Structures are given as structure tokens and as C-alpha cells.
Amino acid sequence: MTMDPAIAALLTELEARWMREQAEQASLSKADAYARVDDYLLPVGPETGRLMNDLIRALRPAVVAEIGSSYGYSTLWLAEAARAVGGRVISFEIHAGKIAAAKTMLASVALDPVVHFVEGDALASLEAFDGEIGFVLIDLWKDLYIPCFDRIADKLAPGAIVIADNMTFPAENIGNANAYRARIRADARFESVLLPIGAGIEVTRRLP
């Protein structure tokens, strides 16, 4: 895959910001870090981003859904691949400031026409969404993973892929992560695997 140098440079810039902010968060108490969580970039990381990009290029979905944008790092990976295959990204995000920042960033590398943001509560937005989805990233508050999945399960195209981030890290998310994985495995319509990539990702496929 040959990526537009401007997009690659922007991803590298965001990854450097992530490293700086991780160091800053580590210097804070847990309470202070939590209070400022919306100030920080909370990305899927380059390994997960690259895998998602490759999967979209292989699957060629018409619609890619992103549930939680976190300033648009993952959106860049998704949109770059979606544009390459003639698809589009719908990003569901509740935080207006994050949407504004992501839009500006996407426009700086001419990816803004590929992405449509839906601002508001993810559960209500997903409930209202009418259409078929070919690829999904779930990366928001971890207690919302199961209700989000329940709202998209019937909207997934045969062969669709769902990636859920933060399955093994941080440790405080493990309970919600395990519950999510158990929910997926209880549904015969899906096959799923946990991969030790980034913070741990669950890769789930809707059977044909």
C-alpha cells in the first residue's frame, strides 16, 4: 500500500502527540487523568490502524462505521482506505469539539468528502441509522460496547467485519471487554477472534 505522503505525515504527527500525552497522563493522579480524558488523543495506534486499512481495502465495503472518533486518528486510517475503494465513512461521535478537530484535520489532507459525522448519543444514533454496514470500529466508553453492537448486528452485511478496541488494555476495561467478547461468541451469526495487536482487538465477522 502506498499512502499519500501528507496523510502519512499527519498520522506520524498524531502518534507523536499520543506519546507526549501518554507521558503527561502518567504524571497525573488517576482522578485527574480521568477528569481530563476528553483533552487527550486516545487512538487505536498504528498497528490497529494499518490492519483496519488493509481489511477495508480487501473487503471493499460501501459503508464504514466508526463509533467514537477521538479527534480523528482512526478516522484517517478508515477514510484513506474507504476513498481508495469508493466507500464512505460514517463517524458517530458525541463530542462536538472532537468532531470539529477531526473535520479540520481531514480537510487538511482532502479526506473530508469521504466522512460524514453524526453528532450525538451513539446508541440513539445507531438505532436511527438505516442502512447496511460493511465494516465497523467500536472504540468509545467500554460499557457501551455491547449495546452498540446490539444496535448494529442486524445492519451488518454478510461478511462484514467489526473491530472492537481495548480488549486487553487498560486493565480497568477487562470486565467490560470480557463481557463483550462473551456476547459476540453467544451469537451463532458471528465468528470472532482476539488478536494481540495494540491494546488488544476483537475481530468479528458476520457469517454469510
N, C-alpha and C positions, 0 to 999 in steps of 0.2 A: 504494500500500500504506500503510495506517495501522497503525503498530506501537503496542502497549501502551507508554505513556509510561515505565512502570517498567523495561521491557526496554530501551527506547532509552536511558534514563539509565544503566543498568548497562553497556551497550556503550560509551557515551561514557566512563564511568569507567575501564573496562578499556583503552580506547585511550589515555587519559591515562597510565595506568600503563605501557603499552607504550613511550610516548615517553620517559618518565623512565628506564626500564630500558635503552632503546637508548643513551641518553647515558651511563649508568653502564657498560654493556658496552664502549663506545667508549674509555673511560678505562682499561680493563684490557688486560693483555697477552693475546694470543690464547690462550695456555695457561691463564691464569687464567679467562678468559671461558668456555672450554670446560669447565673443571673445575666451574664453577657453572651450567652450562647448564640444569639442572633447576630452578634457582631462578627462572628468568625466564619471563615470558609470551612465547610465540613464536607469535603469531596470524597468521591469513591476511590480516588487515587488512579495513577496512570495504568496499573496492571488491569484493573477492572474496566477502566475507560477504553483501553485498547481492545480488550475482549469483546465488549459490547459493540464497538465499532466494527470489528471483524464479523460478528454474528449478524448484524444488520446488513452488512454488505453481502453476506451469504444467503440470508433469508429473504431479502428484498421486500420487507413489509411496507404496505402503503401508509400505515399509521403506526407511529411510535409514541407511546405514552410515558411521560416522566412524572412520577408522583413525588414531589419535593425537589426543588431546583438548587437550593443552597448557593445562590449567586451565580449559577450557570456553568460551573465547571463540567458537570456531567452533560449538561445541555449541549455544550460544544462538541463533545465526542459523539453524541447522538445525532445532532443536526448535520455534522460533517458527513456522516455515513448516510443519513436519510437523503441528503441532497444528491449524493453520488448514485443512489438507486431510484431517484424520482419519488421519494416518500416525503412525509412531513412529520413534525414532532408536535404533540400537544403536551404542554407542561402545566401541571396542576400545582399551584403554589398559593399559600395563604398570605405571605408576607409581601406587601406592596413594594417595600424598599428593595427586597431581593429581586423582584420582577424587574424593577426599573434598572437595577445594576446589570442584570443579565441581558436585558434588551439592548442597553448601550454597548455592552461587550460584543454581543452577537452582531450588531450593526457595524462594529469596527472591523469585522472580518467578512462582511457581506453574507452572514448566515441568517439574518433576521427574517427574510421572507419565508424561511423553512419552518419557523417556530411560531406557534400560537399559544399564548399564555391564558390560562383560565384562573383568575384570582378568586380565592375564597376557600371555604372549608372543603377539604379533599373528599370527604365522604358524601357530602351533598352534591359536589361537582361530578363525582364519578357516577352517582346514582342517576343524575340527569343526562349524562353523556349517552348519546345514541349513535352507535356505530361499531364497527368491528376493529379490533386492535391486533396488530401482529407482533409487537414487541413492547415490553413494559419494564421500566426500572422503578422499584419501590424503595424509597430512601427518605423517610420522614420520621416522625416520632414512632418509636418501635411498638408501642401499644396499639398503633393504628394499622399495623401490617395486616392482621387478619381481617378486620372489617374492610380495608381497602381491597384485599384480594377477593373477598366475598362479593364485592360490588363489580369486579371486572371479570370474574370467572366465566360468566355466561356470554361475555362480549369478546372473548378471545377467539381468534381464528384458529382453525386446525393447524397444528404445528407451531403455534405462537410460543414465544419464549418470555418467561417472567424472571427477572433477576432481582433478588432481594439482598440488600447490602447489610453489613454489620451483624453477621451471623455468629461470629466468634470473638469480636472485639467491638467496643469495650465490655468488660466483664459484667457491668450492671445491666447490659442488654440481653444477657444469655437466657434469662427466663422467658422473655418475650420471643426471642429468636427460636428457642426450642418449641414453644407453643405454636409458632407459625409453621415450623417445619412439620410438626405433627399434624397440623390442619391440612397441609398440602398432601401428605402421604396417606391421609384418610380418604382422599378423593380419587376414585379409580380413573377419572378422566385425565389424570396427570401423572407424569413420571418426573422425578426430581433427584438432584444430586447436590451435595455440599462440596464446594471447591475451596481449597486453602489459598485463595487469592485475595490480596488486600486485607480487609478486615473480615474476610470470610463471606462468601456469597452463595446463596442458594439459587441454583439454575433449574428452573422448572419448565417443562414442555407440555403443552396441550396436545394430547394424542389426537391423531386424525380421526 
